[in-house]
Amino acid sequence: MDLKIVNKHNNALLFRAEIEAEANFFNEPTPKKADVKKKISSLEKADEKLVVVKSIYNDFGIGKAKVSAYVYTSEEELKKTEPKKKEKKG
């Protein structure tokens, strides 16, 4: 998988960088969020805990996907802004 950052916007109010990227993965399955998270953290030189991948949208048959992700400045800001996951009842 090859990942290229298309657009990057620093949001000072929410203490994060909003990233739009393009993933090329011809003859491979659609990349998982964990793989994209690792790639973005290495490109941005940020801790992997501070990266949140919001979406991966792919076009059928082309081998490209549009990725949107956030890179936070600190773990406290990430916890304040991102919604908490619901626990499973069981």
CORRA-V162886 format. One record per backbone hydrogen bond with DSSP energy under -1.0 kcal/mol. CO is the residue of the C=O (numbers start at 1). NH is the residue of the N-H. If there is no record, write none. Layout:
# CORRA-V162886
co:CO nh:NH
co:CO nh:NH
This chain:
# CORRA-V162886
co:2 nh:24
co:4 nh:22
co:7 nh:20
co:9 nh:18
co:11 nh:16
co:15 nh:73
co:16 nh:11
co:17 nh:71
co:18 nh:9
co:19 nh:69
co:20 nh:6
co:20 nh:7
co:21 nh:67
co:22 nh:4
co:23 nh:65
co:24 nh:2
co:25 nh:28
co:32 nh:36
co:33 nh:37
co:34 nh:38
co:35 nh:39
co:36 nh:40
co:37 nh:41
co:38 nh:42
co:39 nh:43
co:40 nh:44
co:41 nh:46
co:47 nh:50
co:48 nh:51
co:50 nh:72
co:52 nh:70
co:55 nh:68
co:57 nh:66
co:59 nh:62
co:63 nh:25
co:64 nh:59
co:65 nh:23
co:66 nh:57
co:67 nh:21
co:68 nh:54
co:68 nh:55
co:69 nh:19
co:70 nh:52
co:71 nh:17
co:74 nh:78
co:75 nh:79
co:76 nh:80
co:77 nh:81
co:78 nh:82
